């Protein structure tokens, strides 16, 4: 499985913002009910991290209305040896 960072944007209008949070909290999805929100700092987005096989699986977690405003990023980790091997492969070390 891969790890994905999911960012869901929503309207900054107060009622719409609160309805979005309500929808996420009442969804029954562990990922949506445990999302982090930036609304109180003027960043009207929800964020969560999920382990799934592919981006499309991550998108299916998001309520359909919000999918068009969703950004999904595959996360990676590197160790020093991997980076050094890649640099050597590209002839830059």
C-alpha positions in Angstrom: 0.0 0.0 0.0 1.0 3.6 -0.6 0.6 6.6 1.7 -1.4 9.6 0.4 -1.8 13.1 1.7 -5.4 14.3 1.0 -6.3 17.9 0.9 -10.0 18.9 0.5 -10.8 22.6 -0.2 -14.2 24.0 0.6 -16.1 27.3 0.6 -15.0 30.0 3.1 -18.6 31.1 3.6 -19.3 30.4 7.3 -22.5 28.3 6.9 -20.9 26.3 4.0 -17.7 25.8 6.0 -19.7 24.5 9.0 -21.8 22.2 6.8 -18.7 20.7 5.3 -17.3 20.0 8.7 -20.7 18.5 9.7 -20.7 16.3 6.6 -17.2 15.0 7.4 -18.0 14.4 11.1 -21.2 12.5 10.3 -19.8 10.5 7.4 -18.8 7.5 9.5 -15.4 7.4 7.8 -12.6 7.2 10.3 -10.4 9.3 8.0 -13.0 12.1 7.5 -14.0 12.2 11.2 -10.3 12.6 12.1 -9.4 15.2 9.5 -7.5 18.3 10.5 -8.9 21.6 9.5 -7.4 25.0 8.8 -10.6 27.0 8.9 -9.9 28.9 12.1 -6.7 30.2 10.5 -8.4 31.3 7.3 -7.3 28.2 5.3 -10.6 26.5 4.4 -9.3 23.0 3.8 -9.4 19.6 5.5 -6.3 17.3 5.5 -5.8 13.6 6.3 -3.3 10.9 5.5 -4.5 7.5 4.2 -2.8 4.2 3.3 -4.5 2.7 0.1 -3.4 1.0 -3.1 -3.9 3.9 -5.4 -5.0 7.6 -5.6 -8.4 6.7 -6.9 -9.0 4.7 -3.7 -8.1 7.8 -1.6 -10.5 9.9 -3.7 -13.4 7.5 -3.1 -13.1 8.3 0.7 -14.0 12.0 0.0 -17.7 12.8 -0.3 -18.6 13.1 -4.0 -19.5 16.8 -3.8 -15.9 17.7 -2.7 -13.9 15.4 -5.0 -13.4 18.2 -7.7 -11.7 20.3 -5.0 -9.5 17.5 -3.7 -5.7 17.2 -4.1 -4.1 13.9 -3.5 -0.3 13.6 -3.1 1.6 10.3 -2.9 4.0 10.5 0.0 7.5 9.0 -0.1 10.3 8.5 2.4 14.0 8.3 1.5 17.0 7.2 3.4 20.5 8.6 2.8 21.7 5.5 1.0 18.8 5.6 -1.5 19.5 9.3 -2.3 23.3 8.6 -2.7 22.5 5.7 -5.0 20.2 7.9 -7.1 22.8 10.7 -7.2 25.5 8.2 -8.3 23.1 6.9 -11.0 22.7 10.4 -12.4 26.5 11.0 -12.2 26.2 13.9 -9.8 28.3 12.6 -6.9 
